[in-house]
Amino acid sequence: MTTTELGPVGQEIVFENDRVRVWHIRLEPGERQPLHRHDHPYLVVAVQGAKNVVQTVDGERIDADEPTGGVVFREPGATHTLTNVGDTTYLARLVELK
């Protein structure tokens, strides 16, 4: 069995305590986050929205348009990449709930 190396959830941890971890995410148009897994439930706050696509480890493609100021909640367990397929820079804060 081949083990796939997983990347981090975001580029930088901007805050962390015993209850939450907050990641900074920035994707330029055409840029993709590495394959990563979400082990905790989390919120995504789009500081600057973009048109994104989620590609799951199982091959599912999910359109994930994230408008500026939008907030989404997601359950843990997903393993995927995120690609900015739009023409604007995507900026977000991802808040993991420990």
mmCIF file of the C-alpha atoms, coordinates in Angstrom:
data_MODEL
# 
_entry.id   MODEL 
# 
loop_
_atom_site.group_PDB 
_atom_site.id 
_atom_site.type_symbol 
_atom_site.label_atom_id 
_atom_site.label_alt_id 
_atom_site.label_comp_id 
_atom_site.label_asym_id 
_atom_site.label_entity_id 
_atom_site.label_seq_id 
_atom_site.pdbx_PDB_ins_code 
_atom_site.Cartn_x 
_atom_site.Cartn_y 
_atom_site.Cartn_z 
_atom_site.occupancy 
_atom_site.B_iso_or_equiv 
_atom_site.pdbx_formal_charge 
_atom_site.auth_seq_id 
_atom_site.auth_comp_id 
_atom_site.auth_asym_id 
_atom_site.auth_atom_id 
_atom_site.pdbx_PDB_model_num 
ATOM 1  C CA . MET A 1 1  ? 0.000   0.000  0.000   1.00 0.00 ? 1  MET A CA 1 
ATOM 2  C CA . THR A 1 2  ? 1.317   3.449  -0.923  1.00 0.00 ? 2  THR A CA 1 
ATOM 3  C CA . THR A 1 3  ? 1.236   6.194  1.690   1.00 0.00 ? 3  THR A CA 1 
ATOM 4  C CA . THR A 1 4  ? 0.474   9.663  0.350   1.00 0.00 ? 4  THR A CA 1 
ATOM 5  C CA . GLU A 1 5  ? 2.223   12.593 1.990   1.00 0.00 ? 5  GLU A CA 1 
ATOM 6  C CA . LEU A 1 6  ? -0.361  15.077 3.240   1.00 0.00 ? 6  LEU A CA 1 
ATOM 7  C CA . GLY A 1 7  ? 0.236   18.807 3.402   1.00 0.00 ? 7  GLY A CA 1 
ATOM 8  C CA . PRO A 1 8  ? -0.931  21.290 6.023   1.00 0.00 ? 8  PRO A CA 1 
ATOM 9  C CA . VAL A 1 9  ? -4.492  22.635 6.160   1.00 0.00 ? 9  VAL A CA 1 
ATOM 10 C CA . GLY A 1 10 ? -3.243  26.173 5.406   1.00 0.00 ? 10 GLY A CA 1 
ATOM 11 C CA . GLN A 1 11 ? -0.034  28.096 4.846   1.00 0.00 ? 11 GLN A CA 1 
ATOM 12 C CA . GLU A 1 12 ? 0.410   29.510 8.337   1.00 0.00 ? 12 GLU A CA 1 
ATOM 13 C CA . ILE A 1 13 ? -1.089  29.136 11.809  1.00 0.00 ? 13 ILE A CA 1 
ATOM 14 C CA . VAL A 1 14 ? -2.040  32.672 12.912  1.00 0.00 ? 14 VAL A CA 1 
ATOM 15 C CA . PHE A 1 15 ? -3.563  31.748 16.294  1.00 0.00 ? 15 PHE A CA 1 
ATOM 16 C CA . GLU A 1 16 ? -3.797  28.642 18.451  1.00 0.00 ? 16 GLU A CA 1 
ATOM 17 C CA . ASN A 1 17 ? -4.919  27.707 21.929  1.00 0.00 ? 17 ASN A CA 1 
ATOM 18 C CA . ASP A 1 18 ? -6.349  24.572 23.538  1.00 0.00 ? 18 ASP A CA 1 
ATOM 19 C CA . ARG A 1 19 ? -9.756  25.063 21.826  1.00 0.00 ? 19 ARG A CA 1 
ATOM 20 C CA . VAL A 1 20 ? -9.058  26.394 18.311  1.00 0.00 ? 20 VAL A CA 1 
ATOM 21 C CA . ARG A 1 21 ? -6.370  26.631 15.639  1.00 0.00 ? 21 ARG A CA 1 
ATOM 22 C CA . VAL A 1 22 ? -6.660  29.391 13.025  1.00 0.00 ? 22 VAL A CA 1 
ATOM 23 C CA . TRP A 1 23 ? -4.960  29.001 9.643   1.00 0.00 ? 23 TRP A CA 1 
ATOM 24 C CA . HIS A 1 24 ? -4.219  31.649 7.007   1.00 0.00 ? 24 HIS A CA 1 
ATOM 25 C CA . ILE A 1 25 ? -4.973  30.505 3.462   1.00 0.00 ? 25 ILE A CA 1 
ATOM 26 C CA . ARG A 1 26 ? -4.008  32.429 0.329   1.00 0.00 ? 26 ARG A CA 1 
ATOM 27 C CA . LEU A 1 27 ? -4.387  31.052 -3.182  1.00 0.00 ? 27 LEU A CA 1 
ATOM 28 C CA . GLU A 1 28 ? -3.580  33.058 -6.284  1.00 0.00 ? 28 GLU A CA 1 
ATOM 29 C CA . PRO A 1 29 ? -5.630  32.330 -9.438  1.00 0.00 ? 29 PRO A CA 1 
ATOM 30 C CA . GLY A 1 30 ? -4.698  28.835 -10.643 1.00 0.00 ? 30 GLY A CA 1 
ATOM 31 C CA . GLU A 1 31 ? -2.912  27.954 -7.394  1.00 0.00 ? 31 GLU A CA 1 
ATOM 32 C CA . ARG A 1 32 ? -3.694  24.685 -5.561  1.00 0.00 ? 32 ARG A CA 1 
ATOM 33 C CA . GLN A 1 33 ? -3.323  23.689 -1.930  1.00 0.00 ? 33 GLN A CA 1 
ATOM 34 C CA . PRO A 1 34 ? -1.573  20.357 -1.438  1.00 0.00 ? 34 PRO A CA 1 
ATOM 35 C CA . LEU A 1 35 ? -3.595  17.281 -0.545  1.00 0.00 ? 35 LEU A CA 1 
ATOM 36 C CA . HIS A 1 36 ? -4.536  17.613 3.134   1.00 0.00 ? 36 HIS A CA 1 
ATOM 37 C CA . ARG A 1 37 ? -6.891  16.073 5.699   1.00 0.00 ? 37 ARG A CA 1 
ATOM 38 C CA . HIS A 1 38 ? -9.240  17.806 8.111   1.00 0.00 ? 38 HIS A CA 1 
ATOM 39 C CA . ASP A 1 39 ? -9.090  15.995 11.460  1.00 0.00 ? 39 ASP A CA 1 
ATOM 40 C CA . HIS A 1 40 ? -11.275 18.558 13.262  1.00 0.00 ? 40 HIS A CA 1 
ATOM 41 C CA . PRO A 1 41 ? -14.600 20.264 12.495  1.00 0.00 ? 41 PRO A CA 1 
ATOM 42 C CA . TYR A 1 42 ? -13.903 23.702 11.049  1.00 0.00 ? 42 TYR A CA 1 
ATOM 43 C CA . LEU A 1 43 ? -15.218 27.039 9.817   1.00 0.00 ? 43 LEU A CA 1 
ATOM 44 C CA . VAL A 1 44 ? -13.920 28.826 6.740   1.00 0.00 ? 44 VAL A CA 1 
ATOM 45 C CA . VAL A 1 45 ? -14.239 32.616 6.655   1.00 0.00 ? 45 VAL A CA 1 
ATOM 46 C CA . ALA A 1 46 ? -13.603 34.058 3.190   1.00 0.00 ? 46 ALA A CA 1 
ATOM 47 C CA . VAL A 1 47 ? -11.756 37.347 3.721   1.00 0.00 ? 47 VAL A CA 1 
ATOM 48 C CA . GLN A 1 48 ? -11.512 37.753 -0.061  1.00 0.00 ? 48 GLN A CA 1 
ATOM 49 C CA . GLY A 1 49 ? -13.698 35.362 -1.995  1.00 0.00 ? 49 GLY A CA 1 
ATOM 50 C CA . ALA A 1 50 ? -12.908 33.360 -5.110  1.00 0.00 ? 50 ALA A CA 1 
ATOM 51 C CA . LYS A 1 51 ? -14.203 30.563 -7.300  1.00 0.00 ? 51 LYS A CA 1 
ATOM 52 C CA . ASN A 1 52 ? -12.683 27.372 -5.890  1.00 0.00 ? 52 ASN A CA 1 
ATOM 53 C CA . VAL A 1 53 ? -12.861 23.679 -6.672  1.00 0.00 ? 53 VAL A CA 1 
ATOM 54 C CA . VAL A 1 54 ? -12.445 20.911 -4.108  1.00 0.00 ? 54 VAL A CA 1 
ATOM 55 C CA . GLN A 1 55 ? -11.003 17.636 -5.427  1.00 0.00 ? 55 GLN A CA 1 
ATOM 56 C CA . THR A 1 56 ? -11.480 14.776 -2.959  1.00 0.00 ? 56 THR A CA 1 
ATOM 57 C CA . VAL A 1 57 ? -9.082  11.895 -2.533  1.00 0.00 ? 57 VAL A CA 1 
ATOM 58 C CA . ASP A 1 58 ? -11.861 9.695  -4.009  1.00 0.00 ? 58 ASP A CA 1 
ATOM 59 C CA . GLY A 1 59 ? -11.885 11.760 -7.206  1.00 0.00 ? 59 GLY A CA 1 
ATOM 60 C CA . GLU A 1 60 ? -15.040 13.773 -6.544  1.00 0.00 ? 60 GLU A CA 1 
ATOM 61 C CA . ARG A 1 61 ? -15.005 17.370 -7.855  1.00 0.00 ? 61 ARG A CA 1 
ATOM 62 C CA . ILE A 1 62 ? -17.015 19.922 -5.862  1.00 0.00 ? 62 ILE A CA 1 
ATOM 63 C CA . ASP A 1 63 ? -17.521 23.521 -7.004  1.00 0.00 ? 63 ASP A CA 1 
ATOM 64 C CA . ALA A 1 64 ? -16.923 25.713 -3.951  1.00 0.00 ? 64 ALA A CA 1 
ATOM 65 C CA . ASP A 1 65 ? -17.653 29.330 -4.808  1.00 0.00 ? 65 ASP A CA 1 
ATOM 66 C CA . GLU A 1 66 ? -16.780 31.320 -1.705  1.00 0.00 ? 66 GLU A CA 1 
ATOM 67 C CA . PRO A 1 67 ? -18.047 34.913 -1.698  1.00 0.00 ? 67 PRO A CA 1 
ATOM 68 C CA . THR A 1 68 ? -16.184 37.596 0.229   1.00 0.00 ? 68 THR A CA 1 
ATOM 69 C CA . GLY A 1 69 ? -17.427 37.557 3.820   1.00 0.00 ? 69 GLY A CA 1 
ATOM 70 C CA . GLY A 1 70 ? -18.974 34.108 3.455   1.00 0.00 ? 70 GLY A CA 1 
ATOM 71 C CA . VAL A 1 71 ? -18.696 31.547 6.251   1.00 0.00 ? 71 VAL A CA 1 
ATOM 72 C CA . VAL A 1 72 ? -19.086 27.776 5.912   1.00 0.00 ? 72 VAL A CA 1 
ATOM 73 C CA . PHE A 1 73 ? -18.963 24.978 8.494   1.00 0.00 ? 73 PHE A CA 1 
ATOM 74 C CA . ARG A 1 74 ? -17.565 21.583 7.610   1.00 0.00 ? 74 ARG A CA 1 
ATOM 75 C CA . GLU A 1 75 ? -17.408 18.297 9.507   1.00 0.00 ? 75 GLU A CA 1 
ATOM 76 C CA . PRO A 1 76 ? -14.037 16.564 9.979   1.00 0.00 ? 76 PRO A CA 1 
ATOM 77 C CA . GLY A 1 77 ? -12.725 13.697 7.906   1.00 0.00 ? 77 GLY A CA 1 
ATOM 78 C CA . ALA A 1 78 ? -12.314 15.174 4.426   1.00 0.00 ? 78 ALA A CA 1 
ATOM 79 C CA . THR A 1 79 ? -9.090  14.600 2.495   1.00 0.00 ? 79 THR A CA 1 
ATOM 80 C CA . HIS A 1 80 ? -8.840  16.885 -0.530  1.00 0.00 ? 80 HIS A CA 1 
ATOM 81 C CA . THR A 1 81 ? -7.091  19.626 -2.467  1.00 0.00 ? 81 THR A CA 1 
ATOM 82 C CA . LEU A 1 82 ? -8.460  23.129 -3.028  1.00 0.00 ? 82 LEU A CA 1 
ATOM 83 C CA . THR A 1 83 ? -7.801  24.980 -6.286  1.00 0.00 ? 83 THR A CA 1 
ATOM 84 C CA . ASN A 1 84 ? -8.576  28.621 -7.055  1.00 0.00 ? 84 ASN A CA 1 
ATOM 85 C CA . VAL A 1 85 ? -10.073 28.383 -10.549 1.00 0.00 ? 85 VAL A CA 1 
ATOM 86 C CA . GLY A 1 86 ? -11.224 32.008 -10.592 1.00 0.00 ? 86 GLY A CA 1 
ATOM 87 C CA . ASP A 1 87 ? -9.421  35.207 -11.519 1.00 0.00 ? 87 ASP A CA 1 
ATOM 88 C CA . THR A 1 88 ? -9.171  36.768 -8.034  1.00 0.00 ? 88 THR A CA 1 
ATOM 89 C CA . THR A 1 89 ? -6.845  36.027 -5.117  1.00 0.00 ? 89 THR A CA 1 
ATOM 90 C CA . TYR A 1 90 ? -8.502  33.877 -2.442  1.00 0.00 ? 90 TYR A CA 1 
ATOM 91 C CA . LEU A 1 91 ? -7.840  34.846 1.188   1.00 0.00 ? 91 LEU A CA 1 
ATOM 92 C CA . ALA A 1 92 ? -9.401  32.964 4.085   1.00 0.00 ? 92 ALA A CA 1 
ATOM 93 C CA . ARG A 1 93 ? -9.152  32.112 7.737   1.00 0.00 ? 93 ARG A CA 1 
ATOM 94 C CA . LEU A 1 94 ? -9.850  28.480 8.559   1.00 0.00 ? 94 LEU A CA 1 
ATOM 95 C CA . VAL A 1 95 ? -10.812 27.913 12.195  1.00 0.00 ? 95 VAL A CA 1 
ATOM 96 C CA . GLU A 1 96 ? -10.354 24.347 13.432  1.00 0.00 ? 96 GLU A CA 1 
ATOM 97 C CA . LEU A 1 97 ? -12.398 23.437 16.502  1.00 0.00 ? 97 LEU A CA 1 
ATOM 98 C CA . LYS A 1 98 ? -10.395 21.109 18.729  1.00 0.00 ? 98 LYS A CA 1 
# 
